[in-house]
Amino acid sequence: MTDFVLTAELRNDKGKGASRRLRGTGKVPAIMYGGHQEPTSISLIHNELAHQVENEAFFSHILTIKLDGKDENAIVKDMQRHPSKPVILHIDLQRVSATEIIRVHVPLHFINEATSPGVKGGGLVAHSLIEVEVQCLPKNLPEFIEVDLGNLDLNQIIHLSDIKLPAGVELVELAHGESHDQAVASIHLPRAAKEAAEEGGEGGEAAPAAGE
């Protein structure tokens, strides 16, 4: 597990103008809320933040926020980027308590695609989801969840209910009932190969033998 640590400062100036001036000094306006405390307006060092968000695990990990000589734990709830520049405009953080369940989006890592019967049979893997929302205590939060495609054959589908979850982790979507058991991945023949197979399967009457 990677440790993500961010240095924060309290900020008193608010509003668009204040945020714009703050960004001009190489910092990112942010807000940290939750944990039965009032929301706190803070700023983060842009280069430090930009370096850490390059790691996929940053968004599914408990972060350490160093603020006023104290460490607070938080998770990312939202982040705004500039539409055309490599600039982070704002980030929302939610405080984390060791005894309270949190909801976090966690990436899916697909394994054994190349060795699955469906791929060996000429099929292509389609990923319907690349992340899932989980709920768990902070100590049980996984960095990612593996989806094993090793036994998936042609025209088969893996659903949310088929995913093997770590202990203490639940999928939020499945809590809404069976109708929310979404497809995660499937394997199908490419269209051209499927059409060729269908044409070959249709066949036709055998050609008459010589002399008939």
MILOFI-334067 format. One record per residue (C-alpha): residue number from 0; x, y, z; chain. Coordinates in pm, whole numbers. Example, Ala and Ser with C-alpha at 12.3 -4.5 7.8 and 13.67 -1.06 7.14 Angstrom:
# MILOFI-334067
<rec seq="0" xx="1230" yy="-450" zz="780" mol="A"/>
<rec seq="1" xx="1367" yy="-106" zz="714" mol="A"/>
This chain:
# MILOFI-334067
<rec seq="0" xx="0" yy="0" zz="0" mol="A"/>
<rec seq="1" xx="125" yy="346" zz="-91" mol="A"/>
<rec seq="2" xx="119" yy="628" zz="163" mol="A"/>
<rec seq="3" xx="-19" yy="959" zz="39" mol="A"/>
<rec seq="4" xx="67" yy="1264" zz="248" mol="A"/>
<rec seq="5" xx="-36" yy="1622" zz="166" mol="A"/>
<rec seq="6" xx="71" yy="1942" zz="337" mol="A"/>
<rec seq="7" xx="-217" yy="2183" zz="394" mol="A"/>
<rec seq="8" xx="-263" yy="2539" zz="519" mol="A"/>
<rec seq="9" xx="-574" yy="2711" zz="649" mol="A"/>
<rec seq="10" xx="-715" yy="2979" zz="419" mol="A"/>
<rec seq="11" xx="-940" yy="3264" zz="516" mol="A"/>
<rec seq="12" xx="-992" yy="3437" zz="181" mol="A"/>
<rec seq="13" xx="-1284" yy="3291" zz="-11" mol="A"/>
<rec seq="14" xx="-1449" yy="3350" zz="-343" mol="A"/>
<rec seq="15" xx="-1342" yy="3320" zz="-704" mol="A"/>
<rec seq="16" xx="-1095" yy="3607" zz="-685" mol="A"/>
<rec seq="17" xx="-924" yy="3465" zz="-379" mol="A"/>
<rec seq="18" xx="-903" yy="3121" zz="-537" mol="A"/>
<rec seq="19" xx="-754" yy="3268" zz="-854" mol="A"/>
<rec seq="20" xx="-488" yy="3453" zz="-655" mol="A"/>
<rec seq="21" xx="-413" yy="3139" zz="-457" mol="A"/>
<rec seq="22" xx="-358" yy="2937" zz="-775" mol="A"/>
<rec seq="23" xx="-120" yy="3207" zz="-892" mol="A"/>
<rec seq="24" xx="105" yy="3121" zz="-597" mol="A"/>
<rec seq="25" xx="121" yy="2753" zz="-691" mol="A"/>
<rec seq="26" xx="-147" yy="2635" zz="-450" mol="A"/>
<rec seq="27" xx="-484" yy="2463" zz="-486" mol="A"/>
<rec seq="28" xx="-795" yy="2574" zz="-297" mol="A"/>
<rec seq="29" xx="-962" yy="2284" zz="-116" mol="A"/>
<rec seq="30" xx="-1225" yy="2210" zz="142" mol="A"/>
<rec seq="31" xx="-1228" yy="1935" zz="402" mol="A"/>
<rec seq="32" xx="-1560" yy="1836" zz="559" mol="A"/>
<rec seq="33" xx="-1726" yy="1558" zz="757" mol="A"/>
<rec seq="34" xx="-1609" yy="1387" zz="1072" mol="A"/>
<rec seq="35" xx="-1871" yy="1573" zz="1279" mol="A"/>
<rec seq="36" xx="-1675" yy="1896" zz="1232" mol="A"/>
<rec seq="37" xx="-1738" yy="2219" zz="1047" mol="A"/>
<rec seq="38" xx="-1605" yy="2236" zz="690" mol="A"/>
<rec seq="39" xx="-1250" yy="2371" zz="679" mol="A"/>
<rec seq="40" xx="-1115" yy="2576" zz="387" mol="A"/>
<rec seq="41" xx="-754" yy="2481" zz="316" mol="A"/>
<rec seq="42" xx="-492" yy="2510" zz="44" mol="A"/>
<rec seq="43" xx="-260" yy="2243" zz="-90" mol="A"/>
<rec seq="44" xx="69" yy="2265" zz="-279" mol="A"/>
<rec seq="45" xx="-18" yy="2215" zz="-646" mol="A"/>
<rec seq="46" xx="300" yy="2034" zz="-753" mol="A"/>
<rec seq="47" xx="281" yy="1798" zz="-457" mol="A"/>
<rec seq="48" xx="-83" yy="1721" zz="-530" mol="A"/>
<rec seq="49" xx="-33" yy="1688" zz="-906" mol="A"/>
<rec seq="50" xx="246" yy="1437" zz="-855" mol="A"/>
<rec seq="51" xx="37" yy="1219" zz="-627" mol="A"/>
<rec seq="52" xx="-281" yy="1216" zz="-838" mol="A"/>
<rec seq="53" xx="-83" yy="1050" zz="-1115" mol="A"/>
<rec seq="54" xx="-109" yy="734" zz="-907" mol="A"/>
<rec seq="55" xx="-445" yy="561" zz="-961" mol="A"/>
<rec seq="56" xx="-449" yy="452" zz="-595" mol="A"/>
<rec seq="57" xx="-466" yy="815" zz="-479" mol="A"/>
<rec seq="58" xx="-842" yy="818" zz="-536" mol="A"/>
<rec seq="59" xx="-912" yy="494" zz="-346" mol="A"/>
<rec seq="60" xx="-682" yy="546" zz="-52" mol="A"/>
<rec seq="61" xx="-690" yy="705" zz="293" mol="A"/>
<rec seq="62" xx="-486" yy="1025" zz="265" mol="A"/>
<rec seq="63" xx="-291" yy="1192" zz="544" mol="A"/>
<rec seq="64" xx="-349" yy="1567" zz="556" mol="A"/>
<rec seq="65" xx="-92" yy="1759" zz="761" mol="A"/>
<rec seq="66" xx="-265" yy="2070" zz="895" mol="A"/>
<rec seq="67" xx="-152" yy="2297" zz="1180" mol="A"/>
<rec seq="68" xx="85" yy="2038" zz="1321" mol="A"/>
<rec seq="69" xx="-178" yy="1765" zz="1324" mol="A"/>
<rec seq="70" xx="-252" yy="1473" zz="1093" mol="A"/>
<rec seq="71" xx="-605" yy="1416" zz="966" mol="A"/>
<rec seq="72" xx="-725" yy="1126" zz="754" mol="A"/>
<rec seq="73" xx="-942" yy="1196" zz="450" mol="A"/>
<rec seq="74" xx="-1056" yy="1059" zz="116" mol="A"/>
<rec seq="75" xx="-1108" yy="1240" zz="-215" mol="A"/>
<rec seq="76" xx="-1473" yy="1310" zz="-291" mol="A"/>
<rec seq="77" xx="-1434" yy="1541" zz="-591" mol="A"/>
<rec seq="78" xx="-1160" yy="1708" zz="-792" mol="A"/>
<rec seq="79" xx="-1185" yy="1974" zz="-1062" mol="A"/>
<rec seq="80" xx="-923" yy="2004" zz="-1336" mol="A"/>
<rec seq="81" xx="-870" yy="2275" zz="-1593" mol="A"/>
<rec seq="82" xx="-1036" yy="2166" zz="-1922" mol="A"/>
<rec seq="83" xx="-725" yy="2225" zz="-2135" mol="A"/>
<rec seq="84" xx="-428" yy="2270" zz="-1900" mol="A"/>
<rec seq="85" xx="-258" yy="2028" zz="-1659" mol="A"/>
<rec seq="86" xx="-389" yy="2227" zz="-1365" mol="A"/>
<rec seq="87" xx="-593" yy="2114" zz="-1064" mol="A"/>
<rec seq="88" xx="-848" yy="2381" zz="-981" mol="A"/>
<rec seq="89" xx="-1012" yy="2252" zz="-664" mol="A"/>
<rec seq="90" xx="-1043" yy="1940" zz="-451" mol="A"/>
<rec seq="91" xx="-1301" yy="1824" zz="-197" mol="A"/>
<rec seq="92" xx="-1186" yy="1601" zz="89" mol="A"/>
<rec seq="93" xx="-1398" yy="1407" zz="337" mol="A"/>
<rec seq="94" xx="-1263" yy="1337" zz="683" mol="A"/>
<rec seq="95" xx="-1243" yy="972" zz="781" mol="A"/>
<rec seq="96" xx="-1316" yy="812" zz="1116" mol="A"/>
<rec seq="97" xx="-1179" yy="466" zz="1193" mol="A"/>
<rec seq="98" xx="-1518" yy="359" zz="1330" mol="A"/>
<rec seq="99" xx="-1747" yy="491" zz="1054" mol="A"/>
<rec seq="100" xx="-1825" yy="327" zz="721" mol="A"/>
<rec seq="101" xx="-1714" yy="518" zz="412" mol="A"/>
<rec seq="102" xx="-1811" yy="498" zz="47" mol="A"/>
<rec seq="103" xx="-1533" yy="513" zz="-210" mol="A"/>
<rec seq="104" xx="-1499" yy="440" zz="-582" mol="A"/>
<rec seq="105" xx="-1236" yy="171" zz="-630" mol="A"/>
<rec seq="106" xx="-1078" yy="71" zz="-965" mol="A"/>
<rec seq="107" xx="-1119" yy="-276" zz="-1111" mol="A"/>
<rec seq="108" xx="-812" yy="-470" zz="-1222" mol="A"/>
<rec seq="109" xx="-888" yy="-742" zz="-1476" mol="A"/>
<rec seq="110" xx="-662" yy="-1049" zz="-1466" mol="A"/>
<rec seq="111" xx="-613" yy="-1363" zz="-1677" mol="A"/>
<rec seq="112" xx="-776" yy="-1217" zz="-1987" mol="A"/>
<rec seq="113" xx="-525" yy="-1370" zz="-2227" mol="A"/>
<rec seq="114" xx="-570" yy="-1720" zz="-2085" mol="A"/>
<rec seq="115" xx="-950" yy="-1719" zz="-2074" mol="A"/>
<rec seq="116" xx="-1128" yy="-1974" zz="-2299" mol="A"/>
<rec seq="117" xx="-1320" yy="-1695" zz="-2469" mol="A"/>
<rec seq="118" xx="-1009" yy="-1504" zz="-2576" mol="A"/>
<rec seq="119" xx="-837" yy="-1826" zz="-2683" mol="A"/>
<rec seq="120" xx="-1143" yy="-1892" zz="-2896" mol="A"/>
<rec seq="121" xx="-1097" yy="-1564" zz="-3080" mol="A"/>
<rec seq="122" xx="-1317" yy="-1344" zz="-2864" mol="A"/>
<rec seq="123" xx="-1261" yy="-989" zz="-2746" mol="A"/>
<rec seq="124" xx="-1309" yy="-869" zz="-2389" mol="A"/>
<rec seq="125" xx="-1552" yy="-582" zz="-2333" mol="A"/>
<rec seq="126" xx="-1527" yy="-395" zz="-2003" mol="A"/>
<rec seq="127" xx="-1865" yy="-254" zz="-1898" mol="A"/>
<rec seq="128" xx="-1726" yy="-110" zz="-1574" mol="A"/>
<rec seq="129" xx="-1378" yy="6" zz="-1477" mol="A"/>
<rec seq="130" xx="-1457" yy="98" zz="-1116" mol="A"/>
<rec seq="131" xx="-1713" yy="22" zz="-848" mol="A"/>
<rec seq="132" xx="-1838" yy="204" zz="-540" mol="A"/>
<rec seq="133" xx="-1772" yy="13" zz="-219" mol="A"/>
<rec seq="134" xx="-1867" yy="68" zz="142" mol="A"/>
<rec seq="135" xx="-1650" yy="-45" zz="431" mol="A"/>
<rec seq="136" xx="-1457" yy="67" zz="734" mol="A"/>
<rec seq="137" xx="-1140" yy="262" zz="648" mol="A"/>
<rec seq="138" xx="-916" yy="-25" zz="762" mol="A"/>
<rec seq="139" xx="-1078" yy="-255" zz="502" mol="A"/>
<rec seq="140" xx="-1062" yy="-16" zz="205" mol="A"/>
<rec seq="141" xx="-899" yy="-197" zz="-90" mol="A"/>
<rec seq="142" xx="-667" yy="-12" zz="-326" mol="A"/>
<rec seq="143" xx="-830" yy="-201" zz="-614" mol="A"/>
<rec seq="144" xx="-1047" yy="-508" zz="-672" mol="A"/>
<rec seq="145" xx="-940" yy="-791" zz="-900" mol="A"/>
<rec seq="146" xx="-1181" yy="-942" zz="-1153" mol="A"/>
<rec seq="147" xx="-1063" yy="-1285" zz="-1267" mol="A"/>
<rec seq="148" xx="-1156" yy="-1360" zz="-1629" mol="A"/>
<rec seq="149" xx="-965" yy="-1690" zz="-1634" mol="A"/>
<rec seq="150" xx="-1277" yy="-1905" zz="-1674" mol="A"/>
<rec seq="151" xx="-1483" yy="-1673" zz="-1894" mol="A"/>
<rec seq="152" xx="-1590" yy="-1828" zz="-2224" mol="A"/>
<rec seq="153" xx="-1740" yy="-1683" zz="-2540" mol="A"/>
<rec seq="154" xx="-2073" yy="-1504" zz="-2487" mol="A"/>
<rec seq="155" xx="-2041" yy="-1523" zz="-2109" mol="A"/>
<rec seq="156" xx="-2075" yy="-1227" zz="-1875" mol="A"/>
<rec seq="157" xx="-1932" yy="-1149" zz="-1533" mol="A"/>
<rec seq="158" xx="-2169" yy="-952" zz="-1310" mol="A"/>
<rec seq="159" xx="-2112" yy="-755" zz="-992" mol="A"/>
<rec seq="160" xx="-2234" yy="-1051" zz="-785" mol="A"/>
<rec seq="161" xx="-1957" yy="-1267" zz="-938" mol="A"/>
<rec seq="162" xx="-1675" yy="-1047" zz="-804" mol="A"/>
<rec seq="163" xx="-1482" yy="-1188" zz="-510" mol="A"/>
<rec seq="164" xx="-1464" yy="-907" zz="-253" mol="A"/>
<rec seq="165" xx="-1214" yy="-859" zz="30" mol="A"/>
<rec seq="166" xx="-1340" yy="-920" zz="382" mol="A"/>
<rec seq="167" xx="-1554" yy="-640" zz="521" mol="A"/>
<rec seq="168" xx="-1620" yy="-482" zz="180" mol="A"/>
<rec seq="169" xx="-1962" yy="-450" zz="15" mol="A"/>
<rec seq="170" xx="-2071" yy="-319" zz="-324" mol="A"/>
<rec seq="171" xx="-2307" yy="-23" zz="-289" mol="A"/>
<rec seq="172" xx="-2492" yy="-105" zz="-610" mol="A"/>
<rec seq="173" xx="-2588" yy="-455" zz="-496" mol="A"/>
<rec seq="174" xx="-2744" yy="-312" zz="-180" mol="A"/>
<rec seq="175" xx="-3021" yy="-176" zz="-405" mol="A"/>
<rec seq="176" xx="-3138" yy="-524" zz="-509" mol="A"/>
<rec seq="177" xx="-3089" yy="-792" zz="-774" mol="A"/>
<rec seq="178" xx="-3195" yy="-559" zz="-1055" mol="A"/>
<rec seq="179" xx="-2875" yy="-362" zz="-992" mol="A"/>
<rec seq="180" xx="-2648" yy="-661" zz="-1056" mol="A"/>
<rec seq="181" xx="-2471" yy="-489" zz="-1345" mol="A"/>
<rec seq="182" xx="-2251" yy="-651" zz="-1608" mol="A"/>
<rec seq="183" xx="-1881" yy="-598" zz="-1545" mol="A"/>
<rec seq="184" xx="-1713" yy="-771" zz="-1840" mol="A"/>
<rec seq="185" xx="-1797" yy="-1008" zz="-2125" mol="A"/>
<rec seq="186" xx="-1631" yy="-1186" zz="-2415" mol="A"/>
<rec seq="187" xx="-1776" yy="-1196" zz="-2765" mol="A"/>
<rec seq="188" xx="-1647" yy="-1269" zz="-3113" mol="A"/>
<rec seq="189" xx="-1560" yy="-964" zz="-3326" mol="A"/>
<rec seq="190" xx="-1848" yy="-872" zz="-3555" mol="A"/>
<rec seq="191" xx="-1673" yy="-990" zz="-3873" mol="A"/>
<rec seq="192" xx="-1587" yy="-1326" zz="-3720" mol="A"/>
<rec seq="193" xx="-1940" yy="-1365" zz="-3584" mol="A"/>
<rec seq="194" xx="-2096" yy="-1290" zz="-3922" mol="A"/>
<rec seq="195" xx="-1863" yy="-1536" zz="-4093" mol="A"/>
<rec seq="196" xx="-1950" yy="-1803" zz="-3839" mol="A"/>
<rec seq="197" xx="-2321" yy="-1740" zz="-3887" mol="A"/>
<rec seq="198" xx="-2292" yy="-1760" zz="-4265" mol="A"/>
<rec seq="199" xx="-2099" yy="-2084" zz="-4239" mol="A"/>
<rec seq="200" xx="-2357" yy="-2225" zz="-4001" mol="A"/>
<rec seq="201" xx="-2649" yy="-2149" zz="-4233" mol="A"/>
<rec seq="202" xx="-2505" yy="-2376" zz="-4499" mol="A"/>
<rec seq="203" xx="-2717" yy="-2462" zz="-4799" mol="A"/>
<rec seq="204" xx="-2831" yy="-2768" zz="-4985" mol="A"/>
<rec seq="205" xx="-2548" yy="-2994" zz="-5088" mol="A"/>
<rec seq="206" xx="-2453" yy="-2979" zz="-5456" mol="A"/>
<rec seq="207" xx="-2601" yy="-3269" zz="-5654" mol="A"/>
<rec seq="208" xx="-2365" yy="-3556" zz="-5725" mol="A"/>
<rec seq="209" xx="-2239" yy="-3612" zz="-6079" mol="A"/>
<rec seq="210" xx="-2492" yy="-3794" zz="-6295" mol="A"/>
<rec seq="211" xx="-2795" yy="-3687" zz="-6088" mol="A"/>
